[in-house]
Amino acid sequence: MEINLISDTVTKPTAGMLDAMMSAEVGDDVFKTDPTVNALEKKVAKMFNKEAALFFPSGTMTNQTAIKLHTNPGDQLICDKYAHVYNYEGGGVSFNSGVSCKLVDGHRGMMTAEQVEAAINPPDFYHSPLTSLVCIENTTNKGGGACWDFNELKRIKAVCEKHKLAYHLDGARLWNALIARNESAYQYGDLFDTISICLSKGLGCPVGSVLVGSELEIQKALRIRKVFGGGMRQAGFLAAAAIYALDHHRDRLKNDHSRALEIGKVLEGLSFIKKVEPIETNIIIFEIDEDKMNSNEFVEELKQNNIHIIGMGQGKLRIVTHLNYSDDMHSYFLERIANL
Ligand SMILES: *Cc1c(COP(=O)(O)O)cnc(C)c1O
């Protein structure tokens, strides 16, 4: 038995998902004539009560497209220092949009409305970059799957309105937050100009991400996706997996969350573990007490037991639960770590 907990992206399509893909009706999506892609876009737009949506190959491309459509070269966006758009998108903010990031020193990837407001450059001071966009991430990846307080998101929205800034949500794992906090997609659609969601994380699709926004924003996004080389042809096979996942794999995220909590409890009881960060969703970030055990050795020892986890640098390790992590694997894993 091989247990891979490095990410929730390691999942393989379930039998039901493969069936849905095999029987998908497809067309050429570059001509916008793939009925299944069109159905997916309509479905996701409706879920968020937005005018339109666009299917993409990756979450990086949806975020980069959103940043491109909300900014001009030379502008600055505001995000937390942990933000995926800043840390893990290959410098695309500058490469694709000619934009810089003003980093906020938030807590677990989350900032306050006061911090956001303080990070805005005065628009009439032409020496500094023009602030035009605020990017939020929910759940936060590097922040350990933490969920935002929705009230703070509303307060930041008020700051955006006051200063005429666009408001984008990187919702790669928004599904996890909606389940954990009992929130609705509608609430988020109401608040943000654009939202990117991923289908290839907790929902278990092989590929896919969707951007939602107004009709005008999505028209612009279509052109940008073309420029980025993200147009796909018979993408309905992938969209069918996405529709299946939205219908069948959202509720079960609560299992990933409860298993993550159980893992966290066992980790907390181990003498060589210094700290386990609070667990709200499916991500567990923890630190080894390097005086007692070397973190690389710990990862290696798990590997010898066919268990794979990943280091995040600075002595931090990460575990992510997911769809292909079965009850059997869970019992075996808990038993193994308790006896290391
Ligand atoms: C995974 C992820 C993305 C997008 O990643 P892709 O691998 O390009 O799909 C964006 N934001 C966050 C927070 C993520 O975790």
The ligand as a Gaussian input file, in Angstrom:
#p B3LYP/6-31G(d) Opt

LIG

0 1
 C       -2.792000      24.841000      -6.485000
 C       -3.095000      26.264000      -6.290000
 C       -3.264000      27.127000      -7.375000
 C       -3.182000      26.711000      -8.829000
 O       -2.324000      25.736000      -9.118000
 P       -2.252000      24.898000     -10.474000
 O       -1.333000      23.825000     -10.090000
 O       -1.734000      25.807000     -11.502000
 O       -3.626000      24.412000     -10.813000
 C       -3.536000      28.448000      -7.110000
 N       -3.664000      28.890000      -5.860000
 C       -3.542000      28.091000      -4.794000
 C       -3.726000      28.650000      -3.435000
 C       -3.245000      26.753000      -4.963000
 O       -3.112000      25.968000      -3.897000

